[in-house]
Amino acid sequence: MFVLFLALTILSLVVLIVGFVWLLGSRGQTIRRSGPDVGAEIMTGMGDDVDVGDDDAIPLVEKSVFAGTGAQVRRDAEVSFGDIKGMIRDRQWRGALPALLTIGGLFGLIVFGVLALWVKLDDKLIATLIAAVVLFTMGRIGWSFLRA
């Protein structure tokens, strides 16, 4: 039984990765920045926290210490549950499939992973408590997705 749940967990992980890569490729937006300010942001660890259009985000002392240039490439993709359900209602399967694969892969990874853990753990009380919490949470997420 453990081998079955482990195989389903690995399959769900593959589906999650394929769906995520497809989602980034189809709906993603690439943002590229370069220059001395970007290099200073990266070196100070502020690269993700600083707004793209904010020139005064780095203090003058930190700007003068970093001497060089840097490049940053970021890819963002977003889709809401309402967008997914709208695409399904309109029968736009090609647009909804990447998000559905990602959601289904993550759902399967968590559910089958906890079931494999339940089978493998020797202490069934602890395993049952962990599985109950995870399955309840995943059920609530699934119900919320259906209601969205």
C-alpha positions in Angstrom: 0.0 0.0 0.0 2.9 2.3 0.8 4.4 1.9 -2.6 1.0 2.8 -4.3 0.7 6.0 -2.2 4.3 6.9 -2.8 3.9 6.3 -6.6 0.8 8.6 -6.6 2.7 11.2 -4.6 5.5 11.2 -7.1 3.1 11.3 -10.0 1.3 14.3 -8.4 4.7 16.0 -8.0 5.4 15.6 -11.7 1.9 16.9 -12.6 2.5 19.9 -10.2 5.8 20.7 -11.9 4.4 20.4 -15.4 1.4 22.5 -14.6 3.5 25.2 -12.9 5.9 25.4 -15.8 3.1 25.5 -18.3 1.3 28.2 -16.2 4.4 30.4 -16.1 5.0 29.9 -19.8 1.4 30.7 -20.9 0.3 33.4 -18.4 3.6 34.7 -17.0 5.1 38.1 -17.5 8.9 38.5 -17.4 10.3 41.6 -15.8 13.9 42.5 -16.5 16.0 45.1 -14.7 19.7 46.0 -14.8 22.1 48.6 -13.6 24.0 49.7 -10.5 20.9 50.2 -8.4 19.7 46.6 -9.1 23.1 45.3 -8.2 23.0 47.2 -4.9 19.5 45.9 -4.1 20.6 42.3 -4.8 23.8 42.6 -2.7 21.9 44.1 0.3 19.1 41.5 0.0 16.5 44.0 -0.9 15.9 42.8 -4.4 12.4 41.4 -3.9 11.2 44.0 -1.4 11.9 47.2 -3.4 9.3 48.6 -5.8 10.6 48.7 -9.4 10.0 52.4 -9.9 11.3 53.6 -6.5 14.7 55.3 -7.0 15.1 56.4 -3.4 14.6 53.0 -1.9 18.3 52.3 -1.2 20.0 54.7 1.2 22.8 56.8 -0.2 25.5 55.0 1.9 24.6 51.6 0.5 24.5 52.9 -3.1 28.0 54.3 -2.8 29.5 51.2 -1.3 28.4 48.9 -4.2 30.5 49.5 -7.3 29.2 47.5 -10.2 26.1 46.5 -12.1 23.5 43.8 -11.6 20.8 42.2 -13.6 17.5 40.8 -12.3 15.0 38.7 -14.1 11.6 37.9 -12.5 8.6 36.0 -13.8 5.2 36.6 -12.4 2.0 34.8 -13.2 -1.3 35.0 -11.4 -4.8 33.5 -11.9 -7.7 33.6 -9.5 -10.2 30.8 -8.7 -12.9 33.0 -10.4 -10.8 33.2 -13.6 -10.3 29.4 -13.6 -14.0 28.7 -13.1 -14.9 31.3 -15.7 -12.6 29.5 -18.2 -14.2 26.2 -17.4 -17.7 27.6 -17.8 -16.7 29.0 -21.2 -15.1 25.7 -22.1 -11.7 27.3 -22.6 -9.9 24.2 -21.5 -6.5 25.2 -22.9 -6.4 28.3 -20.7 -7.7 26.5 -17.6 -5.6 23.3 -17.9 -2.2 24.7 -16.6 -3.8 26.1 -13.4 -5.9 22.9 -12.9 -2.8 20.8 -13.3 -1.0 22.9 -10.8 -3.8 22.8 -8.3 -4.5 19.1 -8.8 -0.8 18.2 -8.5 -0.4 20.1 -5.3 -3.7 18.6 -3.9 -2.5 15.1 -4.9 1.0 15.7 -3.5 -0.4 16.7 -0.1 -3.1 14.0 0.1 -1.2 11.1 -1.2 1.9 12.2 0.8 0.0 12.2 4.1 -1.6 8.8 3.2 1.9 7.4 2.5 3.1 8.8 5.8 0.1 7.3 7.6 0.9 3.9 6.2 4.6 4.1 7.1 4.4 5.6 10.6 4.4 3.0 13.4 2.5 5.2 15.9 -1.0 5.1 14.3 -2.5 7.6 16.8 0.0 10.4 15.7 -0.3 9.3 12.1 -4.1 9.5 12.3 -4.1 12.9 13.9 -1.7 14.2 11.2 -3.8 12.7 8.4 -7.1 14.0 9.9 -5.8 17.5 10.1 -4.4 17.5 6.6 -7.4 15.8 5.0 -9.8 18.2 6.8 -7.8 21.1 5.5 -7.6 19.8 2.0 -11.3 19.1 2.1 -12.0 22.7 3.1 -9.8 24.1 0.4 -11.5 21.9 -2.2 -15.0 23.0 -0.9 -13.9 26.7 -1.1 -12.6 26.2 -4.6 -16.0 24.7 -5.7 -17.8 27.6 -4.1 -15.6 30.4 -5.5 
